[in-house]
Amino acid sequence: MPQGAERFDRGPRYVDRVTTFPELLDRRLATGAGQPLVTFYDDATGERTELSVTTFANWVAKTANLYADELMLDPGDLVRIDLPPHWLTPVFLGAAWTCGIELAAADRDADASVVGPEGLDESREGGSPMLACSLTPFAGRFTDPLPPGVLDHGVLWPGQSDVFIPTDPVVLDVPEPDDRRVITDLNPLGEVGRRLLLALLAGTGSLVLVANPEERQWPAHVESERATASVRTGQPTS
């Protein structure tokens, strides 16, 4: 265990407070590979997508390979991820941690950026690579041509390998394991959303992520997904 790490003892199960994303994911694969991990709703379109632990791990591996081979990013590089709440958001986040890539702060230049359709108008200072995600069902490609030099995620991801061997992943301070099924509209890119994702992965929990939430549909989502906790924007996670 890394120096300074603390240990949570919860019966026979524990998780190091300081660990890496691949280690967390491997533990979940060993104990509940077929369990749902991320369930996504978009109330504006009616989309529902669910990723089991295994499927999520496959997407993380593909995306880590995309970072390394298509965006040419190395451990220690900076990536700016500018995505709304979406099932791809925790995938890109986990893949960055797996590759040893740091998240760029808002006031810092990045070595590459990942954007959704609304980010296509952003200035590409210094010519750093930009990867655009259509955010359509099944992670499809864009139907209209992209600006010159912008890469289409929907074109690139199918060719990526399901296997990625981490060499220098980011070391994370992991919250206490969480076994709940949590429905939320928090963006996993925010501090609270990131810690919730890590805690659920460290435990046996799962995330129900709702984009463009409609209040009248929220109770139905809670019931149909058998959520045991609800975390809304502006509310605490406990």
C-alpha positions in Angstrom: 0.0 0.0 0.0 1.4 3.4 -0.9 3.0 5.5 1.9 0.3 7.5 3.7 -2.6 5.4 2.5 -5.4 4.6 4.9 -7.6 1.6 4.9 -11.3 1.3 5.4 -12.3 -2.0 7.1 -15.9 -3.0 6.3 -16.1 -6.6 7.3 -13.9 -8.7 5.0 -13.8 -5.9 2.3 -11.5 -2.9 2.2 -10.3 -0.4 -0.3 -7.1 1.6 -0.2 -7.7 5.3 0.2 -4.9 5.9 -2.2 -5.0 3.6 -5.3 -5.5 3.7 -9.1 -8.5 3.5 -11.3 -7.4 0.3 -13.0 -7.1 -1.4 -9.5 -10.6 -0.2 -8.6 -12.0 -1.5 -11.8 -10.2 -4.8 -11.5 -11.7 -5.4 -8.1 -15.2 -4.8 -9.4 -14.6 -7.1 -12.3 -13.5 -9.8 -10.0 -16.5 -9.5 -7.7 -19.4 -8.4 -10.0 -18.5 -8.2 -13.6 -22.1 -8.5 -14.8 -23.6 -6.0 -12.4 -24.9 -2.6 -13.8 -22.4 0.2 -13.1 -23.6 3.2 -15.2 -27.2 3.6 -16.4 -27.9 6.7 -18.4 -31.2 8.5 -19.2 -31.7 11.6 -21.4 -35.1 12.9 -20.6 -34.9 15.2 -23.7 -34.5 12.3 -26.1 -35.8 9.3 -24.2 -32.5 7.5 -24.5 -31.6 4.8 -22.0 -28.2 3.2 -22.0 -26.8 0.8 -19.5 -23.2 -0.3 -19.0 -22.3 -3.4 -16.9 -19.0 -3.4 -15.1 -17.6 -5.5 -18.0 -19.0 -3.2 -20.7 -17.7 -0.1 -18.9 -14.3 -1.7 -18.6 -14.3 -2.4 -22.3 -15.2 1.2 -23.1 -12.5 2.5 -20.8 -9.9 0.3 -22.5 -11.0 1.5 -26.0 -10.9 5.1 -24.9 -7.5 4.7 -23.2 -6.1 3.3 -26.5 -7.8 6.2 -28.3 -6.1 8.7 -26.0 -2.7 7.1 -26.6 -2.9 6.2 -30.3 -5.2 8.8 -31.8 -4.6 11.8 -29.6 -0.9 10.8 -28.9 -1.2 11.6 -25.2 1.4 10.3 -22.7 1.3 10.0 -18.9 1.5 13.5 -17.4 -0.1 15.2 -20.4 -3.2 17.4 -19.9 -6.6 16.8 -21.4 -9.7 19.0 -21.2 -12.9 17.1 -21.1 -15.9 19.3 -21.8 -18.9 17.0 -21.9 -22.3 17.2 -20.3 -23.7 14.5 -18.1 -23.6 11.4 -20.4 -22.6 7.8 -20.1 -19.4 8.6 -22.1 -18.4 11.2 -19.5 -17.3 8.7 -16.8 -15.7 6.6 -19.6 -13.4 9.4 -20.7 -12.7 10.3 -17.1 -11.7 6.7 -16.2 -9.7 6.3 -19.3 -7.7 9.5 -18.5 -6.9 8.2 -15.0 -5.9 4.8 -16.6 -3.5 6.5 -19.0 -1.9 8.7 -16.4 -3.4 11.8 -18.0 -4.3 14.7 -15.8 -7.4 16.8 -16.2 -6.7 20.4 -17.4 -7.9 23.2 -15.2 -10.1 25.8 -16.8 -7.2 28.4 -16.9 -4.6 26.0 -18.3 -3.8 25.0 -21.9 -4.4 21.3 -22.6 -2.5 18.9 -24.8 -5.9 17.7 -26.2 -9.5 18.3 -25.7 -12.7 16.2 -25.8 -15.9 18.0 -26.6 -19.5 17.4 -27.4 -21.5 19.1 -30.2 -21.7 22.3 -28.3 -17.9 22.5 -28.0 -17.2 22.5 -31.7 -17.1 26.3 -31.9 -14.3 26.5 -29.3 -11.0 28.0 -30.3 -8.2 25.4 -30.8 -5.3 27.3 -29.5 -1.9 26.0 -30.5 -3.5 23.4 -32.8 -3.8 20.8 -30.0 -5.9 17.7 -31.0 -9.7 17.9 -30.5 -11.9 14.9 -30.3 -15.7 15.5 -30.8 -18.4 13.2 -29.5 -21.8 13.3 -31.2 -23.5 12.1 -28.0 -26.0 10.2 -30.1 -27.2 6.7 -29.1 -24.6 4.0 -29.6 -21.9 6.7 -29.7 -22.5 7.2 -33.4 -20.6 9.4 -35.8 -21.6 13.0 -36.7 -23.9 13.2 -39.7 -22.5 16.6 -40.8 -18.8 17.3 -41.6 -16.7 18.4 -38.7 -14.4 21.5 -38.8 -11.0 20.8 -40.3 -8.7 18.9 -37.9 -11.4 17.8 -35.5 -11.6 14.0 -35.0 -14.9 12.2 -34.9 -15.1 9.9 -31.9 -17.8 7.9 -33.6 -15.5 7.0 -36.4 -12.5 6.2 -34.3 -13.8 4.2 -31.3 -14.9 1.0 -33.1 -11.3 0.3 -34.2 -9.8 0.5 -30.8 -8.7 -2.5 -28.9 -10.6 -3.8 -25.8 -7.3 -4.3 -24.0 -5.1 -1.6 -22.5 -2.1 -2.2 -20.3 -1.7 0.8 -17.9 1.9 1.8 -17.3 1.6 4.9 -15.1 -2.0 5.5 -14.0 -3.0 8.4 -11.9 -2.9 7.8 -8.2 -6.3 8.7 -6.7 -7.6 9.5 -3.2 -10.6 7.2 -3.1 -13.7 7.9 -0.9 -15.2 5.4 1.4 -16.9 2.6 -0.6 -20.5 3.1 -1.4 -22.9 0.2 -2.0 -26.0 2.3 -3.0 -27.7 2.6 -6.4 -27.6 6.4 -6.7 -29.7 8.3 -9.2 -28.2 11.8 -9.9 -28.1 14.6 -12.4 -24.5 15.6 -11.3 -21.9 15.8 -14.0 -19.2 13.2 -13.1 -16.6 15.8 -14.2 -17.4 18.0 -11.2 -15.6 17.3 -7.9 -18.7 15.9 -6.2 -19.7 13.8 -9.2 -16.1 12.4 -9.5 -16.0 11.4 -5.9 -19.5 9.8 -6.1 -18.4 7.8 -9.1 -15.2 6.6 -7.4 -17.0 5.7 -4.2 -19.6 3.6 -6.1 -16.9 1.8 -8.1 -15.0 1.1 -4.9 -18.0 -0.4 -3.3 -20.8 -2.5 -4.9 -22.8 0.6 -5.9 -24.0 1.8 -9.3 -24.8 5.2 -10.9 -28.1 6.2 -12.6 -27.2 9.4 -14.5 -30.0 11.6 -15.8 -29.4 14.3 -18.3 -31.9 17.1 -19.0 -34.0 15.8 -16.1 -37.8 16.4 -16.1 -39.2 16.5 -12.6 -42.3 14.5 -13.5 -40.1 11.6 -14.8 -37.7 11.6 -11.8 -40.0 9.4 -9.5 -40.5 7.0 -12.3 -36.8 6.6 -12.9 -36.3 6.1 -9.1 -38.8 3.3 -9.1 -37.9 1.6 -12.3 -34.2 1.6 -11.5 -34.7 0.6 -7.9 -32.5 3.5 -6.8 -31.7 3.6 -3.1 -30.5 7.2 -3.0 -31.0 10.4 -4.9 -28.4 13.1 -5.3 -29.5 16.3 -7.1 -27.5 19.3 -8.2 -26.9 21.5 -5.2 -27.6 18.8 -2.7 -25.1 16.9 -0.5 -24.2 13.3 -1.5 -25.2 11.7 1.7 
